[in-house]
Amino acid sequence: MSGTAAAISGAGGAVPERPAPRLGRKRDHTRDAEILKATLDVLAETGYEAMSIDMVATRAKAGKATIYRRWDTKGHLVLDAISSLKDTALSPDRLPDTGSLRGDMIAMINPRWLGESEQRIKIQSGLMSLLYRAPELAAAVDAAIVEPSAAAYRQLMARAVERGEIPASTDIDTLALIIPSMSAYRVMFMRGCADRTFHEALVDEVILPALGIRPSQTVADQRF
């Protein structure tokens, strides 16, 4: 049994390895995207333990048999759902480019990004009991939820280095994790809301001061 299967088994019921595909009628994958989205929605609302295939089937308006023909266990369905997450808004070619680091970071804080970010944190929260016992699941969560946001902040700070706003010696890798980590902590452990005000405060009162930048400074004043 794989690490993921073993961990999920410990969370409630035995979970077999994925069986070898059987020959026969070709599976219909046209509903996969809807089912995976429904899985993520239910997972964000209920957490893994309370989530059921029945809930997903109802949300996706699909039959349980349709789901079980594609995913033999709830664990495998969740793993595929997490792996399906993609955030095209955070791809390097779509990031804001306002000419200043603060402008770029503030421009990222829009209603769509805030909504998706909070849902992803809730999904991560719903899987907390499994992450330390399921390396494959933890890796999928990191790749789909944590890393895209951190990579976006690394990219914005790398641009700031190129513009001369911040020193080349800046520890970009560490600073890029602050906003994703603090947002997750606020939602998961403080039961708070990582809204626009919260994100702006992190930018202006944590990130920029750590870089030696005052929010009121002009781009020219920030150059080294």
C-alpha positions as CSV (number, residue, x, y, z in Angstrom):
1,M,0.0,0.0,0.0
2,S,1.3,3.4,-0.9
3,G,2.0,6.2,1.7
4,T,-1.2,8.0,0.5
5,A,-3.3,4.9,0.6
6,A,-2.0,3.9,4.0
7,A,-2.6,7.4,5.5
8,I,-6.1,7.6,4.1
9,S,-6.8,4.1,5.3
10,G,-5.9,5.2,8.8
11,A,-8.3,8.1,8.5
12,G,-11.2,5.8,8.0
13,G,-11.5,2.4,6.3
14,A,-9.1,0.3,4.3
15,V,-8.1,1.7,0.9
16,P,-6.7,-0.6,-1.7
17,E,-4.1,0.2,-4.2
18,R,-5.4,1.4,-7.5
19,P,-6.4,-1.8,-9.4
20,A,-5.1,-2.5,-12.8
21,P,-7.5,-1.2,-15.5
22,R,-9.9,-3.8,-16.8
23,L,-10.5,-4.4,-20.4
24,G,-14.0,-3.5,-21.6
25,R,-16.0,-0.5,-22.4
26,K,-13.9,2.7,-22.8
27,R,-14.4,5.1,-19.9
28,D,-16.2,8.4,-20.5
29,H,-14.0,11.2,-19.2
30,T,-16.2,14.1,-20.3
31,R,-17.5,14.6,-16.8
32,D,-14.1,14.5,-15.1
33,A,-13.6,18.3,-14.8
34,E,-17.1,18.8,-13.2
35,I,-16.6,15.9,-10.8
36,L,-13.1,17.1,-9.8
37,K,-14.4,20.7,-9.2
38,A,-17.3,19.3,-7.1
39,T,-14.8,17.3,-5.1
40,L,-12.8,20.4,-4.3
41,D,-15.9,22.4,-3.4
42,V,-17.1,19.7,-1.0
43,L,-13.6,19.2,0.4
44,A,-13.3,22.9,1.1
45,E,-16.7,22.9,2.9
46,T,-16.5,19.7,4.9
47,G,-12.9,18.5,5.2
48,Y,-11.8,15.0,4.1
49,E,-13.2,13.0,7.0
50,A,-16.8,14.3,6.6
51,M,-16.7,14.3,2.8
52,S,-18.4,11.4,1.0
53,I,-18.7,10.2,-2.6
54,D,-22.5,10.8,-2.3
55,M,-21.9,14.5,-1.6
56,V,-19.6,14.8,-4.6
57,A,-22.1,12.9,-6.8
58,T,-24.9,15.3,-5.7
59,R,-22.8,18.4,-6.2
60,A,-21.7,17.3,-9.7
61,K,-25.1,16.0,-10.6
62,A,-23.5,12.7,-11.5
63,G,-24.3,9.1,-10.5
64,K,-22.1,7.3,-7.9
65,A,-21.4,4.6,-10.5
66,T,-19.9,7.2,-12.8
67,I,-17.5,8.3,-10.1
68,Y,-16.6,4.8,-9.0
69,R,-15.9,3.7,-12.6
70,R,-13.2,6.5,-12.7
71,W,-12.0,6.6,-9.1
72,D,-12.1,3.4,-7.0
73,T,-11.8,5.3,-3.6
74,K,-12.4,8.7,-2.1
75,G,-8.7,9.0,-1.5
76,H,-7.8,8.6,-5.2
77,L,-10.6,11.0,-6.2
78,V,-9.2,13.7,-3.8
79,L,-5.6,13.2,-5.0
80,D,-6.6,13.7,-8.6
81,A,-8.8,16.7,-7.7
82,I,-5.9,18.4,-5.9
83,S,-3.5,17.6,-8.8
84,S,-6.0,19.1,-11.2
85,L,-5.8,22.6,-9.6
86,K,-4.2,25.1,-11.9
87,D,-3.9,28.8,-11.4
88,T,-3.4,30.4,-14.8
89,A,-3.7,33.9,-13.2
90,L,-0.4,33.2,-11.4
91,S,1.5,32.1,-14.5
92,P,4.6,34.3,-15.1
93,D,3.3,35.9,-18.3
94,R,0.0,37.0,-16.6
95,L,1.4,38.6,-13.4
96,P,0.9,42.3,-12.9
97,D,3.8,44.6,-14.1
98,T,3.1,48.1,-12.8
99,G,6.7,49.2,-12.6
100,S,7.1,48.9,-8.8
101,L,7.1,46.0,-6.4
102,R,4.4,47.4,-4.2
103,G,2.2,48.2,-7.3
104,D,2.7,44.6,-8.5
105,M,1.8,43.0,-5.1
106,I,-1.2,45.2,-4.6
107,A,-2.4,44.6,-8.2
108,M,-2.5,40.8,-7.4
109,I,-5.1,41.4,-4.7
110,N,-8.3,41.3,-6.7
111,P,-11.7,39.6,-5.9
112,R,-11.1,36.5,-8.0
113,W,-7.6,35.9,-6.6
114,L,-8.8,36.4,-3.0
115,G,-11.7,34.0,-3.5
116,E,-9.6,31.3,-5.1
117,S,-6.8,31.8,-2.5
118,E,-9.2,31.4,0.4
119,Q,-10.9,28.3,-1.1
120,R,-7.5,26.7,-1.6
121,I,-6.5,27.4,2.0
122,K,-9.8,25.7,3.1
123,I,-9.0,22.7,0.9
124,Q,-5.5,22.5,2.5
125,S,-7.2,22.8,6.0
126,G,-9.5,20.0,5.2
127,L,-6.6,17.7,4.5
128,M,-4.4,18.6,7.5
129,S,-5.0,15.4,9.3
130,L,-3.6,13.4,6.3
131,L,-0.7,15.6,5.1
132,Y,1.9,14.4,7.6
133,R,1.0,10.7,6.9
134,A,0.7,10.9,3.1
135,P,3.8,12.2,1.3
136,E,2.2,11.9,-2.1
137,L,-0.8,14.0,-1.0
138,A,1.4,16.5,0.7
139,A,3.5,16.9,-2.5
140,A,0.3,17.4,-4.5
141,V,-1.0,20.1,-2.1
142,D,2.3,21.9,-2.2
143,A,2.5,21.8,-6.0
144,A,-1.1,22.9,-6.5
145,I,-1.8,25.3,-3.6
146,V,1.4,26.6,-1.9
147,E,4.0,26.7,-4.7
148,P,2.0,28.7,-7.3
149,S,1.5,31.6,-4.9
150,A,5.1,31.5,-3.6
151,A,6.4,31.3,-7.2
152,A,4.4,34.4,-8.1
153,Y,5.9,36.5,-5.3
154,R,9.4,35.2,-6.2
155,Q,8.8,36.4,-9.7
156,L,7.7,39.8,-8.6
157,M,10.7,40.2,-6.3
158,A,13.0,39.0,-9.0
159,R,11.7,41.8,-11.3
160,A,12.3,44.3,-8.4
161,V,15.9,43.1,-8.2
162,E,16.3,43.7,-12.0
163,R,14.8,47.2,-11.6
164,G,17.1,48.0,-8.8
165,E,14.4,48.4,-6.2
166,I,15.8,45.8,-3.9
167,P,19.3,44.4,-3.4
168,A,20.4,41.3,-5.3
169,S,21.3,39.8,-2.0
170,T,17.6,39.7,-0.9
171,D,16.4,36.3,0.4
172,I,13.6,36.1,-2.1
173,D,12.8,32.4,-1.4
174,T,12.0,33.1,2.3
175,L,10.1,36.4,1.7
176,A,8.0,34.8,-1.0
177,L,6.6,32.4,1.6
178,I,5.4,35.0,4.0
179,I,2.1,36.0,2.5
180,P,1.0,32.4,1.6
181,S,2.0,31.2,5.0
182,M,0.4,34.0,7.0
183,S,-2.8,33.8,4.9
184,A,-3.0,30.0,5.6
185,Y,-2.4,30.6,9.3
186,R,-5.1,33.2,9.6
187,V,-7.7,31.1,7.8
188,M,-6.8,27.7,9.2
189,F,-5.9,28.4,12.8
190,M,-7.4,31.8,13.6
191,R,-10.6,31.2,11.7
192,G,-10.2,34.7,10.2
193,C,-10.6,36.1,6.7
194,A,-7.6,36.7,4.5
195,D,-9.2,39.7,2.8
196,R,-7.8,42.6,0.9
197,T,-7.1,44.7,4.1
198,F,-5.2,41.8,5.5
199,H,-3.1,41.3,2.4
200,E,-2.4,45.0,2.0
201,A,-1.2,45.1,5.6
202,L,1.2,42.2,4.9
203,V,2.6,44.0,1.9
204,D,3.0,47.4,3.6
205,E,3.8,46.4,7.1
206,V,5.8,43.2,6.7
207,I,7.2,42.6,3.2
208,L,8.2,46.1,2.2
209,P,9.7,47.0,5.6
210,A,11.7,43.8,5.5
211,L,13.1,45.0,2.1
212,G,13.8,48.5,3.5
213,I,11.1,50.1,1.3
214,R,8.6,52.6,2.6
215,P,5.2,52.3,0.7
216,S,5.2,56.0,0.0
217,Q,8.6,55.9,-1.7
218,T,8.8,56.5,-5.5
219,V,10.4,54.0,-7.7
220,A,13.3,56.4,-8.2
221,D,13.8,56.7,-4.4
222,Q,13.9,53.0,-4.0
223,R,16.9,52.4,-6.4
224,F,20.2,51.3,-4.9
